[in-house]
Amino acid sequence: MKVRRLMLDVDRAIERPDIVVLARAIDGVRGVAGANITVTDIDIETVGMEVTVEGDDIDVDALTTAIEKAGAAVHSIDEIVFGSRTVERVPRAR
């Protein structure tokens, strides 16, 4: 399965890793063509981030391992796009 986009919920401790260190770790993963790291919340001990990664064939296991080796924790995969083309989400009216 060719993974083209992942949106991850990631937390890190306030003191480590620096967001640039995390970006370098993600950039080194096979299949990653680009990423966006957005800080979504900060409390006394942790920084919550939304990490969106895109590429043609992202190695999901290597990505998770790289994030964890950098000192952060993946809480969940909130979106995955896969296949031979990218399908954008269409919100439903409820």
C-alpha positions in Angstrom: 0.0 0.0 0.0 1.5 3.3 -1.1 0.9 5.9 1.7 0.7 9.4 0.3 -0.3 11.5 3.4 -0.5 11.0 7.1 -1.8 13.3 9.8 -0.4 12.5 13.2 -1.2 13.7 16.7 2.3 14.1 18.3 3.4 15.2 21.8 6.8 16.2 23.1 8.1 17.3 26.4 8.6 21.1 26.8 12.4 20.7 26.9 12.9 18.3 24.1 13.1 17.7 21.2 13.3 21.0 19.6 10.8 21.3 16.7 13.7 21.6 14.2 15.2 18.3 15.5 11.8 16.7 15.0 11.6 18.1 11.5 15.1 16.8 10.6 14.1 13.3 11.9 10.9 13.3 9.8 12.8 14.6 6.7 15.2 11.6 6.9 12.4 9.0 6.5 12.1 7.2 3.2 9.2 8.4 1.1 8.7 11.8 2.8 8.6 14.6 0.3 7.4 17.3 2.7 5.8 17.9 6.1 4.1 20.5 8.2 4.5 20.6 12.0 2.0 22.8 13.8 2.0 23.4 17.5 -1.6 23.0 18.7 -1.3 23.4 22.4 1.2 23.9 25.2 0.9 23.1 28.9 3.4 23.0 31.8 5.1 19.8 30.7 4.1 19.0 27.1 3.7 20.5 23.6 1.0 19.1 21.4 1.5 19.1 17.6 -0.3 18.2 14.5 2.2 16.7 12.0 1.1 16.3 8.3 3.5 14.3 6.1 3.2 13.8 2.4 5.1 11.7 -0.2 4.7 9.0 -2.8 5.4 6.0 -0.6 5.9 6.9 3.0 7.4 4.3 5.3 4.9 4.5 8.2 6.9 2.3 10.6 10.1 4.2 9.9 8.3 7.5 10.4 6.9 6.5 13.8 10.3 5.2 14.8 12.1 8.4 13.7 9.6 10.6 15.7 10.0 8.4 18.8 13.9 8.3 18.5 13.8 12.1 18.4 12.1 12.1 21.8 8.4 12.7 20.9 5.4 10.4 21.1 2.9 9.5 18.4 -0.6 9.5 20.0 -2.6 8.6 16.9 -2.8 8.6 13.2 -5.8 10.9 12.5 -5.7 10.7 8.7 -4.2 8.4 6.1 -4.3 8.9 2.3 -3.1 6.0 0.2 -3.3 4.5 -3.3 -2.3 5.7 -6.8 -3.8 9.1 -6.3 -4.7 11.5 -3.6 -8.3 11.7 -2.6 -9.2 14.9 -0.7 -11.7 14.6 2.1 -15.2 15.9 1.3 -17.1 16.9 4.4 -20.6 15.6 4.8 -23.5 17.8 5.7 -25.3 16.5 8.8 
